[in-house]
Amino acid sequence: MMLRLLALSVLLVSGVPGAAWGEKGHRIIASSAVRGLSGSVGAWFSGQEGLVVEHASDPDHWKRDRKEPPRHFINCDVYGGPASVPFTAEEAIGLVGARRFHKAGQLPWTVQDQVRSLASAFRDRDRGRVLMEASYLSHYVGDLHVPLHTLSNYDGKDTGQRGVHSRWETGLVERYVEPSSLRVLPTAQGRTTLLSPWRWLQETYSMSALVLADDQAAGLARGKRRGGAYWTIFWASQGSVVKGQLERAGQHTGELIILAWEMGGRPKA
């Protein structure tokens, strides 16, 4: 794929987001995605949902390869905001240069490439590949729904809030999210395209300022020590956002699976 060829020239990237959502969140997203599928697409995953869920965190384990970390985030501010992020990697490189492009992350283009890989698996009628590529797709789409994966100040370093990245996407999920309390949002054919991730990116980015503000408010309310009261306050302000993003990530993954199936010729399982 185009981005994987470009990544051969990637420089070592330091100070990038860690594992978005954590294993629990990524498993929730993958499960929701396949449970929302039905008909001819859903038949490809029948009886194999557990395999898709099991491998949803695999891309985080690939980060020892220096080419992998930039695929998990996008610093929209490098381009002047999410609405200005180009639709093609070539245009992005033309705007900011290859070195800055790689350092700023490639998440939306990675999602696009993953859809194409899944479409290829559908076209070849390779069920094993379909399951794995769909699992990996759920991971990158999940990352796209983490507000702090969309800006340079992803871990609050610039605002004195170090650790907010993991507190939001892992700490809150591990402490409070019950998978049974989340909705499986319906998927639909025809409304999602390869450019849809850019719309979702704008929606996710718009939440980042409030995540930082609520984390700061919860910390100030309890002093510098982040004990049980901090978590209660932070969850009260951000819990609905966390749950909503998990639900939308599952829905959008399902819609991209349908898109890949259509691109692959709508094959029967």
C-alpha positions as CSV (number, residue, x, y, z in Angstrom):
1,M,0.0,0.0,0.0
2,M,1.1,3.6,-0.7
3,L,1.5,4.6,3.0
4,R,3.4,1.4,3.8
5,L,5.9,2.2,1.0
6,L,6.2,5.8,2.2
7,A,6.9,4.5,5.7
8,L,10.1,2.9,4.5
9,S,11.6,6.4,4.9
10,V,10.1,7.1,8.3
11,L,12.4,8.5,11.0
12,L,12.2,7.3,14.5
13,V,9.3,9.2,16.1
14,S,9.4,9.9,19.8
15,G,6.8,11.4,22.1
16,V,3.8,10.0,20.3
17,P,0.5,8.7,21.8
18,G,0.6,5.3,23.4
19,A,-2.0,2.6,23.2
20,A,-5.4,4.3,22.6
21,W,-8.3,3.0,24.6
22,G,-6.3,0.1,26.0
23,E,-7.1,-3.5,25.3
24,K,-10.6,-3.3,26.9
25,G,-11.7,-0.4,24.7
26,H,-10.4,-1.9,21.5
27,R,-12.2,-5.2,22.3
28,I,-15.4,-3.3,22.9
29,I,-15.1,-1.5,19.6
30,A,-14.4,-4.7,17.6
31,S,-17.2,-6.5,19.3
32,S,-19.7,-3.7,18.6
33,A,-18.6,-3.5,14.9
34,V,-19.2,-7.2,14.1
35,R,-22.4,-7.4,16.2
36,G,-23.8,-4.5,14.1
37,L,-23.4,-6.4,10.8
38,S,-26.1,-8.5,9.2
39,G,-27.0,-10.1,6.0
40,S,-24.4,-11.0,3.4
41,V,-21.7,-9.0,5.2
42,G,-22.5,-10.4,8.6
43,A,-22.2,-13.9,7.3
44,W,-18.5,-13.5,6.9
45,F,-18.1,-13.0,10.6
46,S,-20.7,-15.5,11.9
47,G,-19.2,-17.7,14.6
48,Q,-15.9,-15.9,14.4
49,E,-16.6,-12.7,16.3
50,G,-14.3,-13.8,19.1
51,L,-11.3,-13.9,16.7
52,V,-11.9,-10.4,15.5
53,V,-12.2,-9.2,19.1
54,E,-9.1,-11.1,20.2
55,H,-6.8,-9.4,17.7
56,A,-8.2,-5.9,18.0
57,S,-5.2,-4.7,20.0
58,D,-2.5,-6.3,17.8
59,P,-1.5,-3.0,16.1
60,D,-0.4,-1.6,19.5
61,H,2.0,-4.5,19.8
62,W,3.6,-3.6,16.4
63,K,4.8,-0.2,17.8
64,R,8.3,-1.7,18.4
65,D,8.6,-1.3,14.6
66,R,9.4,2.4,14.3
67,K,7.2,2.7,11.2
68,E,4.0,1.9,13.2
69,P,3.5,4.6,15.8
70,P,2.6,7.4,13.3
71,R,-0.2,5.3,12.0
72,H,-2.1,5.7,15.3
73,F,-2.5,9.5,15.4
74,I,-2.8,12.8,13.5
75,N,-1.7,16.2,14.7
76,C,-4.3,18.3,13.0
77,D,-2.8,21.5,14.2
78,V,0.2,20.9,11.9
79,Y,-2.2,21.5,9.0
80,G,-4.1,24.4,10.6
81,G,-6.9,22.3,12.0
82,P,-8.9,19.1,11.0
83,A,-10.8,20.8,8.2
84,S,-7.4,21.5,6.5
85,V,-6.0,18.0,6.7
86,P,-5.6,16.9,3.0
87,F,-7.5,13.9,1.6
88,T,-4.3,12.4,0.1
89,A,-1.0,11.7,1.7
90,E,0.7,13.1,-1.4
91,E,-0.9,16.5,-0.9
92,A,-0.1,16.5,2.8
93,I,3.6,15.8,2.0
94,G,3.5,18.6,-0.5
95,L,2.2,21.0,2.2
96,V,4.4,20.2,5.1
97,G,7.3,18.0,3.7
98,A,8.0,14.3,4.2
99,R,9.7,14.6,7.6
100,R,7.0,16.7,9.2
101,F,4.3,14.6,7.5
102,H,5.7,11.4,9.2
103,K,6.2,13.1,12.6
104,A,2.6,14.5,12.5
105,G,1.1,11.1,12.1
106,Q,-0.9,9.4,9.3
107,L,-4.1,8.1,11.0
108,P,-6.8,9.0,8.5
109,W,-4.7,7.7,5.6
110,T,-3.9,4.5,7.5
111,V,-7.7,3.9,8.0
112,Q,-8.1,4.4,4.2
113,D,-5.3,1.9,3.5
114,Q,-6.8,-0.6,5.9
115,V,-10.2,-0.4,4.2
116,R,-8.4,-1.2,0.9
117,S,-6.6,-4.1,2.4
118,L,-9.9,-5.5,3.7
119,A,-11.5,-5.0,0.3
120,S,-8.7,-7.0,-1.2
121,A,-9.4,-9.8,1.3
122,F,-13.1,-9.8,0.4
123,R,-12.3,-9.8,-3.4
124,D,-10.0,-12.9,-2.9
125,R,-12.7,-14.5,-0.8
126,D,-10.1,-15.2,1.9
127,R,-12.1,-15.4,5.1
128,G,-9.1,-15.6,7.4
129,R,-7.7,-12.4,6.0
130,V,-11.1,-10.8,6.1
131,L,-11.4,-11.5,9.9
132,M,-7.9,-10.2,10.6
133,E,-8.1,-7.1,8.4
134,A,-11.4,-6.2,9.9
135,S,-9.9,-6.6,13.4
136,Y,-7.0,-4.3,12.5
137,L,-9.4,-1.8,10.9
138,S,-11.4,-1.6,14.2
139,H,-8.2,-0.6,16.0
140,Y,-7.3,2.3,13.7
141,V,-10.9,3.5,13.6
142,G,-11.0,3.3,17.4
143,D,-7.8,5.5,17.5
144,L,-9.6,8.0,15.2
145,H,-12.3,8.5,17.9
146,V,-9.8,9.4,20.7
147,P,-9.8,13.3,20.9
148,L,-6.2,13.4,22.2
149,H,-5.0,11.5,19.2
150,T,-5.8,14.5,17.0
151,L,-3.5,17.2,18.3
152,S,0.1,17.8,19.2
153,N,-0.7,18.4,22.9
154,Y,-1.9,14.8,23.1
155,D,-0.6,14.2,26.6
156,G,-1.2,17.6,28.2
157,K,2.6,18.5,28.2
158,D,1.9,22.0,27.0
159,T,-0.8,22.6,29.7
160,G,0.8,20.9,32.7
161,Q,-1.5,17.9,32.5
162,R,0.9,15.0,31.8
163,G,-0.9,11.7,31.7
164,V,-4.3,13.0,30.6
165,H,-4.0,10.9,27.4
166,S,-4.0,7.6,29.3
167,R,-6.4,8.9,32.1
168,W,-9.1,9.6,29.5
169,E,-8.8,6.6,27.1
170,T,-7.7,3.9,29.5
171,G,-8.3,5.0,33.1
172,L,-11.9,6.0,32.7
173,V,-12.6,3.0,30.5
174,E,-11.1,0.5,32.9
175,R,-12.7,2.0,36.0
176,Y,-16.2,2.8,34.7
177,V,-17.2,1.4,31.4
178,E,-19.4,-1.7,31.4
179,P,-19.6,-3.2,27.9
180,S,-23.2,-4.3,28.5
181,S,-24.2,-0.6,29.0
182,L,-23.1,0.4,25.5
183,R,-25.4,0.5,22.5
184,V,-24.6,-1.2,19.2
185,L,-25.4,1.6,16.8
186,P,-27.0,0.5,13.5
187,T,-24.8,0.4,10.4
188,A,-26.1,1.3,6.9
189,Q,-24.9,0.8,3.3
190,G,-24.2,3.7,1.1
191,R,-23.6,6.5,3.5
192,T,-19.9,5.9,4.2
193,T,-17.0,6.6,1.7
194,L,-13.2,6.5,1.9
195,L,-13.4,10.2,2.8
196,S,-15.7,9.7,5.8
197,P,-12.8,9.4,8.2
198,W,-12.0,13.1,7.6
199,R,-15.5,14.0,8.8
200,W,-15.2,11.8,11.9
201,L,-11.7,13.4,12.5
202,Q,-13.3,16.8,12.7
203,E,-15.9,15.6,15.1
204,T,-13.3,14.0,17.4
205,Y,-11.0,17.0,17.3
206,S,-13.8,19.2,18.4
207,M,-14.0,17.3,21.7
208,S,-10.3,17.7,22.6
209,A,-10.4,21.1,24.2
210,L,-13.2,20.0,26.6
211,V,-11.3,16.8,27.5
212,L,-8.3,19.0,28.6
213,A,-10.5,21.5,30.4
214,D,-12.4,18.8,32.3
215,D,-9.2,17.0,33.3
216,Q,-7.8,20.2,34.6
217,A,-11.0,21.1,36.5
218,A,-11.1,17.7,38.1
219,G,-7.5,18.0,39.2
220,L,-7.8,21.5,40.5
221,A,-10.9,20.5,42.5
222,R,-8.8,17.8,44.4
223,G,-5.4,19.4,44.3
224,K,-2.5,17.7,42.5
225,R,-3.2,14.3,44.0
226,R,-5.5,12.3,41.6
227,G,-7.3,10.0,43.9
228,G,-10.8,8.6,43.9
229,A,-12.5,12.0,44.0
230,Y,-10.6,13.1,40.8
231,W,-11.8,10.1,38.9
232,T,-15.4,10.6,40.0
233,I,-15.3,14.2,38.9
234,F,-13.6,13.5,35.6
235,W,-16.1,10.6,34.8
236,A,-19.0,12.8,35.7
237,S,-17.9,15.3,33.0
238,Q,-16.5,13.0,30.4
239,G,-18.2,9.7,30.9
240,S,-20.9,10.3,28.3
241,V,-18.2,11.4,25.8
242,V,-16.1,8.3,26.4
243,K,-19.1,6.0,26.0
244,G,-20.3,7.9,22.9
245,Q,-17.0,7.6,21.2
246,L,-16.7,3.9,21.9
247,E,-20.2,3.4,20.4
248,R,-19.5,5.6,17.3
249,A,-16.2,3.9,16.7
250,G,-18.0,0.5,16.6
251,Q,-20.6,1.9,14.3
252,H,-18.1,3.5,11.9
253,T,-16.0,0.4,11.8
254,G,-19.0,-1.6,10.8
255,E,-19.8,1.0,8.1
256,L,-16.3,0.8,6.7
257,I,-16.5,-3.1,6.7
258,I,-19.6,-2.8,4.6
259,L,-17.8,-0.3,2.3
260,A,-14.8,-2.7,1.9
261,W,-17.2,-5.5,1.1
262,E,-18.8,-3.4,-1.6
263,M,-15.4,-2.4,-3.0
264,G,-14.5,-6.2,-3.0
265,G,-17.5,-7.0,-5.2
266,R,-20.0,-7.9,-2.5
267,P,-18.9,-11.6,-2.3
268,K,-20.9,-14.2,-0.5
269,A,-19.2,-15.9,2.5
